[in-house]
Amino acid sequence: MKATIEEAVARFLADLRLSPRSRATYGIALRKFLRHLTEIQGIDPAAPIDQLCEDHAIAFLRDLVPEDIRTPEQVSQMRTAQTTFAAVRKFFGYLVSFDLHP
C-alpha cells in the first residue's frame, strides 16, 4: 500500500539531515503546502501519495509569489516564497529518489 501524502511528508522531515532550525523551516513550509492542497486544490493529505503531481506544486508556487516585486514588503514575500518552495522542491526530489511517487 502506498504511503499517504502526510505520511510521506513526515518521513521526509524525519530523514532530513539538516540543523534543527532548517528542519523546522521545512516543516512550516510543508504544512503550508498541505494546507494549500486541502483548501485550494481539494486534496486530502490522507490521500495516497500517487494523487500528488508536479502541477500541485506549480499551483502552490503561483499562489506564493507576489504579482509585483517593487516594494520592500514584496521583496520579503518573494524571499519567503523562495524558501518555502525550496522545501517543496526538495520534498518532490525525495519522493522520486526513494521511489515513493510513480
MOZIDA-V826918 format. One record per residue. N is the residue number from 0. RES is the residue in one letter. SS is DSSP state (H for helix, E for strand, C for the rest). NEAR is the number of other ideal C-beta (glycine too) atoms within 8 Angstrom. Layout:
BEGIN
[[N:RES:SS:NEAR] [N:RES:SS:NEAR]]
END
This chain:
BEGIN
[[0:M:C:2] [1:K:C:7] [2:A:C:10] [3:T:E:11] [4:I:H:17] [5:E:H:9] [6:E:H:9] [7:A:H:13] [8:V:H:12] [9:A:H:8] [10:R:H:10] [11:F:H:13] [12:L:H:11] [13:A:H:6] [14:D:H:7] [15:L:C:9] [16:R:C:3] [17:L:C:7] [18:S:C:5] [19:P:H:6] [20:R:H:6] [21:S:H:9] [22:R:H:11] [23:A:H:8] [24:T:H:10] [25:Y:H:13] [26:G:H:9] [27:I:H:9] [28:A:H:14] [29:L:H:14] [30:R:H:8] [31:K:H:9] [32:F:H:14] [33:L:H:12] [34:R:H:8] [35:H:H:12] [36:L:H:14] [37:T:H:11] [38:E:H:6] [39:I:C:8] [40:Q:C:9] [41:G:C:4] [42:I:C:11] [43:D:C:6] [44:P:C:11] [45:A:C:6] [46:A:C:10] [47:P:E:8] [48:I:H:14] [49:D:H:7] [50:Q:H:8] [51:L:C:11] [52:C:C:5] [53:E:H:6] [54:D:H:6] [55:H:H:11] [56:A:H:12] [57:I:H:8] [58:A:H:11] [59:F:H:13] [60:L:H:11] [61:R:H:7] [62:D:H:8] [63:L:H:9] [64:V:C:9] [65:P:C:8] [66:E:C:3] [67:D:C:5] [68:I:C:6] [69:R:C:4] [70:T:C:5] [71:P:H:5] [72:E:H:6] [73:Q:H:11] [74:V:H:9] [75:S:H:8] [76:Q:H:10] [77:M:H:11] [78:R:H:8] [79:T:H:9] [80:A:H:12] [81:Q:H:8] [82:T:H:10] [83:T:H:13] [84:F:H:13] [85:A:H:9] [86:A:H:13] [87:V:H:14] [88:R:H:9] [89:K:H:10] [90:F:H:13] [91:F:H:11] [92:G:H:8] [93:Y:H:11] [94:L:H:13] [95:V:H:9] [96:S:H:6] [97:F:C:6] [98:D:C:5] [99:L:C:11] [100:H:C:9] [101:P:C:2]]
END
